[in-house]
Structures are given as structure tokens and as C-alpha cells.
Amino acid sequence: MSLAEQIRITRQRSLMTQEQFAESLGVSFSTVNRWESGKMKPSISNMKSLKFLCQKNEIDYQILEEEWINENNCKEYDIR
């Protein structure tokens, strides 16, 4: 599954609209829309915010993190 799909699934599991999701992460609606359409990838700072949101909502973050690492061609990244 792609990073874009994982972000959409994470948002849906958080029971949020794109607008609500964007606000909770401190980004714009259009940014979330671009992430979910695969036109843009979250920065490491955005990934840290996503991780916090996942932990807060008890959502598994591991798959989302792995997809981000794979799609950014990172061998290893520590998103803490």
C-alpha cells in the first residue's frame, strides 16, 4: 500500500475530515489533500506530528513510517 493510501487510512481511523486532520497537524487542507493524492510527501517534521496523532488516537504508526521511509529511499530514519 502506498504512503498516500496509508495517510488516508490514518485520517479515516482518526475519524477526521481532511480539514480537521490538517488542523490537528498544523498544515493546510491542501497539504493533506496533496499527501492523500500522492502529489506530495510529508516532511520529517510532519511525520513526527503524524506519529504523535497516531499515538494519541491509538493507531498503529509502523506501516505509515515504513512507507514513508521506502518512498523517500531512506535506508534508516529515526522519526522520534
C-alpha positions as CSV (number, residue, x, y, z in Angstrom):
1,M,0.0,0.0,0.0
2,S,1.3,3.5,-0.8
3,L,2.1,6.2,1.6
4,A,-0.8,8.3,0.2
5,E,-3.2,5.4,1.0
6,Q,-1.7,5.0,4.5
7,I,-2.2,8.7,5.2
8,R,-5.8,8.5,4.1
9,I,-6.4,5.4,6.2
10,T,-4.8,7.0,9.2
11,R,-7.0,10.1,8.8
12,Q,-10.1,7.9,8.5
13,R,-9.2,5.9,11.5
14,S,-8.9,9.2,13.4
15,L,-12.5,9.9,12.3
16,M,-11.5,13.3,10.8
17,T,-12.2,15.2,7.7
18,Q,-9.2,16.4,5.7
19,E,-9.8,19.8,7.2
20,Q,-9.8,18.5,10.8
21,F,-6.8,16.3,10.1
22,A,-4.9,19.3,8.6
23,E,-5.7,21.5,11.6
24,S,-4.6,18.9,14.1
25,L,-1.3,18.5,12.3
26,G,-0.7,22.3,11.8
27,V,-0.8,22.1,8.0
28,S,-3.3,23.3,5.4
29,F,-6.1,21.4,3.9
30,S,-4.4,21.5,0.5
31,T,-1.3,19.9,2.0
32,V,-3.3,16.9,3.3
33,N,-5.1,16.7,0.0
34,R,-1.7,16.5,-1.8
35,W,-0.5,13.9,0.6
36,E,-3.5,11.7,0.0
37,S,-3.4,12.1,-3.7
38,G,0.4,11.2,-3.8
39,K,1.4,14.6,-5.2
40,M,3.5,15.5,-2.2
41,K,5.1,13.6,0.7
42,P,5.2,14.7,4.4
43,S,8.4,16.2,5.7
44,I,10.1,14.6,8.7
45,S,8.6,17.2,10.9
46,N,5.1,16.4,9.5
47,M,5.8,12.7,10.2
48,K,6.6,13.4,13.8
49,S,3.2,15.2,14.1
50,L,1.6,12.2,12.4
51,K,3.3,9.9,14.9
52,F,2.0,11.9,17.8
53,L,-1.5,11.9,16.4
54,C,-1.4,8.1,15.9
55,Q,-0.2,7.6,19.4
56,K,-2.9,9.9,20.8
57,N,-5.6,8.0,18.8
58,E,-4.1,4.5,19.5
59,I,-3.5,3.9,15.8
60,D,-0.6,1.8,14.6
61,Y,2.1,4.1,13.1
62,Q,4.6,1.5,12.0
63,I,3.2,0.8,8.5
64,L,2.9,4.6,7.8
65,E,6.5,5.1,8.9
66,E,7.8,2.2,6.8
67,E,6.0,3.5,3.7
68,W,7.5,7.0,4.2
69,I,11.0,5.5,4.6
70,N,10.6,3.3,1.5
71,E,9.2,6.1,-0.7
72,N,11.9,8.5,0.4
73,N,14.6,5.9,-0.4
74,C,15.9,6.1,3.2
75,K,17.8,3.1,4.5
76,E,17.1,4.1,8.0
77,Y,15.4,7.0,9.6
78,D,14.6,7.7,13.2
79,I,11.3,9.6,13.5
80,R,11.1,10.4,17.1
